[in-house]
Amino acid sequence: MRAFKRLLGLPLPAAGTLAFGLMLSLAATAPAQENTLTLEELIQSAQQWANENLDHDALRVLQNTDRQKVEQLLANIQKQFQGEYVIDLASLKEGARKLIPLLEQYQETLPYAIWLKTRLDYLEVADELRVRIGPPKQQPGKPAVVSRPPPQLEREVWIHKLSERPWPKAAKGYVHQLKPIFAAQKVPSELVWVAEVESSFDPRARSPQGAAGLFQLMPPTAKRFGLSTWPTDERLKAEPSATAAAKYLRFLHSQFKDWRLALAAYNSGEGTVQNLLKRHKAVTYDAIAPFLPAETQMYVPKVEATLLRREGIKLAQLGRAI
């Protein structure tokens, strides 16, 4: 990563104005149920998030007047992804669209742009769900209640959205190469399409929280399943990352005996899924879906719709991991 002041390619006052505008585009559409924070609290929250998640190069280069504004924008995206309300993601759509072209201008910031561009689908589907289920329900003297779209509705919207989407350009170079790797790990080879959902088959993708590569593996997960992240980051190599992803999916399916739950755990962590199943005395994905992180609620049906589009197969039709 290099400086956002260089990324913007603008004099500092103009760059600051543009970044400030990006922040306002999110703040103006913030969900009604969020508590109002002071500017100082917002800045402190964003700085703490950046210290914990952005790589050190990014932290070094963001020593300018835009730093707090950019950190706040990325922190808002992560905060809403981790919230329960899928509809809240709709508020991020315009801000993300404005941020992506800025990130795409420079090689150092391109990995974040690829990650965010791949997730624009989440924000667009959230907006469609918002329209479908209508405004929050308001009762006199009580706070507005945000409706939670049922999992079946989310699946229907995703299937429609992806029904005519062509293969990502990069997929043609990877799918046939990586399917045998999944099969060798005793995992349905169709799950290679997880890479489309994670990165659009672009190994350069990197999330602000540190996931990287075709299958967006976090460093601890990569190391857990045999990859090195230093001095060479094997997550950025197609075959090693596919091997680790397949091993992780096999492990998750052996634990949960269900592909929806396994994919939810791949995205949010097995502890998250285990705790929700226990808390709600549930055994199915649909029973806990409304309580999963919003990103995960989008992720699982998108994988389902992608498999249906690419392979003509439903998750329930996949073989079990051996």
Stockholm file with secondary structure:
# STOCKHOLM 1.0

chainA/1-322         MRAFKRLLGLPLPAAGTLAFGLMLSLAATAPAQENTLTLEELIQSAQQWANENLDHDALRVLQNTDRQKVEQLLANIQKQFQGEYVIDLASLKEGARKLIPLLEQYQETLPYAIWLKTRLDYLEVADELRVRIGPPKQQPGKPAVVSRPPPQLEREVWIHKLSERPWPKAAKGYVHQLKPIFAAQKVPSELVWVAEVESSFDPRARSPQGAAGLFQLMPPTAKRFGLSTWPTDERLKAEPSATAAAKYLRFLHSQFKDWRLALAAYNSGEGTVQNLLKRHKAVTYDAIAPFLPAETQMYVPKVEATLLRREGIKLAQLGRAI
#=GR chainA/1-322 SS CCCHHHHHTSCHHHHHHHHHHHHHHHHTTCCTTSCCCCHHHHHHHHHHHHHHHSCHHHHHHTCSTTHHHHHHHHHHHHHHHHSSCGGGGGGGHHHHHHHHHHHHTSTTTHHHHHHHHHTHHHHHHHHHHHHHHCSCBCCTTSCCBCCCCCHHHHHHHHHHHHTTCCCCGGGGGTHHHHHHHHHHTTSCGGGGGHHHHHHTTCTTCBCTTSCBTTTTBCHHHHHHTTCCCSSSCGGGSHHHHHHHHHHHHHHHHHHHSSHHHHHHHHHHCHHHHHHHHHHTTCCSHHHHGGGSCHHHHHHHHHHHHHHHHHHSCCGGGSCCCC
#=GC SS_cons         CCCHHHHHTSCHHHHHHHHHHHHHHHHTTCCTTSCCCCHHHHHHHHHHHHHHHSCHHHHHHTCSTTHHHHHHHHHHHHHHHHSSCGGGGGGGHHHHHHHHHHHHTSTTTHHHHHHHHHTHHHHHHHHHHHHHHCSCBCCTTSCCBCCCCCHHHHHHHHHHHHTTCCCCGGGGGTHHHHHHHHHHTTSCGGGGGHHHHHHTTCTTCBCTTSCBTTTTBCHHHHHHTTCCCSSSCGGGSHHHHHHHHHHHHHHHHHHHSSHHHHHHHHHHCHHHHHHHHHHTTCCSHHHHGGGSCHHHHHHHHHHHHHHHHHHSCCGGGSCCCC
//
